[in-house]
Structure formats: C-alpha cells, structure tokens
Amino acid sequence: MRIRPKAFAGQVIADLLLVSLLAVVTGLIGLRSVVRGARAVGILPPKPSSVAC
C-alpha cells in the first residue's frame, strides 16, 4: 500500500485549514463573550455600531 504524496499533502493542507478555521471561530466567539461580559460589568461602553454581528 503506497501513499501518494500529492493526495497526502492535500489531506494535510485540508486538515490544517479546518483546524485553523475552528480556532478562528472559537477565538471570535470567545472575544465576543469577553467584550459582552466587560460591557455588562461596565468596563467597556456599549458600542453596537462598531461591533459587527
């Protein structure tokens, strides 16, 4: 059973893209929750126009 280098490289790149995408999404969700918590506490003023949904 031989591994084709091109297919293997493509699979590795796809996995890396998926992992980085998940990391970015979780980071954005965490950042939004931190900002929301800071606004609830009163550290940050509410600025709904500058924050994109």
MODELLER restraints for C-alpha pairs under 7 A, 6 or more apart:
rsr = mdl.restraints
at = mdl.atoms
rsr.add(forms.Gaussian(group=physical.xy_distance, feature=features.Distance(at['CA:38:A'], at['CA:44:A']), mean=5.69, stdev=0.5))
rsr.add(forms.Gaussian(group=physical.xy_distance, feature=features.Distance(at['CA:39:A'], at['CA:45:A']), mean=5.95, stdev=0.5))
rsr.add(forms.Gaussian(group=physical.xy_distance, feature=features.Distance(at['CA:39:A'], at['CA:46:A']), mean=6.10, stdev=0.5))
